[in-house]
Amino acid sequence: MRLREIAHSRTGDKGDTSNISVIAFDQKDFALIAREVTAERVREHFKGLVTGEVLRYELPQLGALNFVMRGALRGGVTRSLALDAHGKCLGSAILDLEVHDAAAEHLTG
């Protein structure tokens, strides 16, 4: 399933850094999101767009993960001609990430 089926995102950007939060619609899905949406997977998902490090912060009380991606905005929003690389677009793109729920696959498969 796509991440957008169980979560939404909030974003921000400053300079050449994009900040994306992935927030579970339901707290019961947080463990799945935390297991599947790693900093490494996010970096790979944005390969070619993000040139710097990707840091992940967990906020389990909120059912959320926060990703700080450096080198994500081609020099910064006001310096880049790539409008699609702004934080809000990246927030939508992260929700296309495929997540695998082994428990659900076991029930349907």
N, C-alpha and C positions, 0 to 999 in steps of 0.2 A: 504494500500500500504506500501511497505517497504521504509524506509528513503532514501535508495540509489537511489530511483527513482527521488528524488527532491533535493538531496544534495550529497556532497562529504566530505571527511575528510582529515585533516592533523594532524600529531601526533608528539610527542616528548616524551622523558623520561629522567629522571635524578634520579639516586638513586632508591628509591622505589616509585617514583611518576610518573604517566603517565598523559600527557596533550593531550587532544583530542579536536580539533576544528571541528565543523560540519558547513559546509558552503553551503548555498542555491545556486543552479545553477541559479535560477531566484529570484530576490529580492521579487517578489510577493508571494513567498512561505515562506518567513521568519516568518510571523505571525503564520502560521500553525506549523512550526518547533518550534518556541518559546513556543507555547501553549502545544504542545505534548511532547517535549523532555525536561523533567524536570530533575533536579538533582536526585529526588527520583526514577524516571523511569530508569535513567541510572544506579543508584546504584543497583536497582533490576535486571536490564538486566545483570549486571556483578556480581551478587550474587555468592559468593564462590571464586571469583577471586580478588575482591576489598575488603580489610578488613578495610580500613580507610574511612574518610569522602570524599564526592564528592561535589565539589563546582562548581557552574555554573556562568559564566560571559557572559553578553550579549553584542554583538557588532552590533547593528542594522544597523549602517552605512555600515557595510561590509556584512550584511545579515548572520551573523555568531554567533554561541554560542561556548564558550570555556569551557571545563570541566577539572578540575584538580582533579585527583583521587589519593588519598594517600593510601599507602599499596596495590598497584596494581601490583607490579612486584616481589613479593616473595623475598624481600630483596634487589632487584636491579638487573639490567641486568647482570652485571659481576659476581654476586653471585648466580644467579638462574640457574637451569638446565631446567627450563620451557621456552623454546624458543618461544612457542606460546603465552606467556603472555607479550611479548615486545609491546611497544607502537604501532608499525605499524600494528600488528595483531589485537590489540584492536580497532584501528581506523576502520579497515574493519568490525569487529564484531558489532560496534555500528550502522553501516548502515543497519543491519538486523532488527533493531527496527521497529516495526509496528506503523504507524501513521494513524490516522483516519481523513479524510477530509470530514466533514459533508456537505459542499457545493457540493462536487463532488458526494457524495453518494446520495444527494437529486436529482441531475440531472440524475443519472443513475438508481436510485431505484424507 
